[in-house]
């Protein structure tokens, strides 16, 4: 399965972005755990949000209330809706698929938040 993230860009503080991650070369299974991670300059990659099944979600504390992760298995896509973005949210965002303990990563999409 190959993952392709998109939707990043430059946004002003307080703005919103919606990231998408499409799976190619294979289907997203309902049992797959899907996640969004981010890697800021000089920092380790960290989990932003994760979804298991259709509604079991988890979010990092710094983004709770500002992001929503969702999935649509029919077009093989996982989304990350982000609101009230802040300069500290600037990072490369990566999507991840965990299938029975095996991780698949896509190329990231850069999100830059200006103050």
C-alpha positions, -999 to +999 in steps of 0.1 A: +000+000+000+014+034-009+001+065+008+001+100-007-006+129+016-018+163+002-034+195+013-006+212+030+004+248+024+009+282+039-018+295+062-020+324+086-024+318+123-059+311+132-066+295+098-077+260+088-064+233+065-077+199+055-052+172+048-060+141+028-041+109+025-050+085-003-040+049-004-028+036-037-020+001-049-042-014-022-073-009-002-077+005+033-092-022+054-117-015+082-092-031+106-064-008+096-054+018+122-048+051+105-028+081+119-014+115+112+020+124+125+041+155+122+077+164+123+088+199+130+123+212+123+147+199+149+120+178+166+111+141+166+081+129+147+050+129+169+015+115+167-012+141+160-042+119+156-052+083+152-084+065+142-092+028+147-124+016+131-148+044+122-151+063+154-123+053+178-101+083+178-072+097+198-055+131+196-023+146+210-030+170+238-016+200+220-042+197+192-072+184+210-103+205+201-086+218+170-083+187+148-106+160+136-094+128+120-118+108+098-116+081+073-135+070+042-126+035+032-145+036+000-122+060-017-093+048+005-087+081+021-080+094+056-085+131+064-072+155+090-092+187+095-072+213+114-085+245+128-071+275+147-036+267+135-007+283+152+029+288+142+040+259+164+019+236+142+044+242+114+057+208+104+057+181+077+026+160+083+027+123+075+000+098+072+005+063+086-013+030+082-008+003+107-019-031+094-014-059+120+017-042+134+032-034+100+036+004+094+032+020+060+042+057+056+035+082+029+056+111+019+047+141+040+030+173+032+043+206+045+022+228+067+035+263+074+016+286+097+026+323+096+022+346+126 
